[in-house]
Amino acid sequence: MSGLEAADVAGLADLVSRYALYADERDIAGLTGLFTGDGVLVLPDPPRELEPVLTRTGPEEIGRAVSALDGFVLTFHALCGQVFDVGPEPGTATGRVACVAHHLAERDGGPSDLVWHLRYLDAYRQEAGAWRIIRRAIRIDWIETRPVRRLRGRTG
């Protein structure tokens, strides 16, 4: 058992769901606002490195890193599972969140789906009654590329 109250689990689930939604909607201010002021995002460097190796600290650096999503036609982050546990200090928690992240890009005259099967390895802290991300490390388990038959808003 996680040792967290039901309200904390619900708050953490909302937090990680908003991260996925804000990434897909390109709401950079909303996404960076989910982190503590000194929050850290540690990214992989695919396809060379699937482990988290690139550290971005604070809202400006995190915002610039997440803005890389603008290079895609569309993204869709599907959360597949999440586990939250009590953290090492009062008012903290840890989490592991499984996600399948779709990144649609133009390739060879049509859309292609770059799919990352990944896990977010998280640390959280309560601030002013709300959960925030202290640190999020993204570890990609595998990458695949899929053809896209049809994309909403396009004919053919």
Order of alpha helices (4+ residues) and beta strands (2+ residues): alpha-alpha-beta-beta-alpha-beta-beta-beta-beta
